[in-house]
């Protein structure tokens, strides 16, 4: 049995996208539209980077400045991953309220508290700074004992 089309609606793509996404449609190069199950999925494709050619400089530099070597990005390991997991646990928030009198209502707030407690700018630092890692391990150990009823 062949389905019978009763009505067909057509809109210009830009109008439909702007209506659905509003300002998020923005200045983009293209959209990728597809149906996934019961959802309409729209991927917004950013414009390709335009090559900018600098005008030649008339002045000559006095002396070339040595370039500072770029610091490698610190990546989080096992401790950062564990910290991320427990910060998302509501039980950890309750533990912080009971043990440290900290009012935590979101995973971000728990992460902020933990970074401040351990003295790090990022949870990734826990895998690179042994003293900070020890502070984290103490908090985690106390949390695990608390979970077990101690």
Secondary structure, DSSP 8 states (H G I E B T S, - for coil): ------------HHHHHHHHHGGGG-SEEEEEEEEETTEEEEEEEE-----------SS--SS--------------HHHHHHHHHHT-HHHHHHHHHHH-----SHHHHHHHHHHHHT-SSGGGGGT-HHHHHHHHHHHHHHHHHHTT-
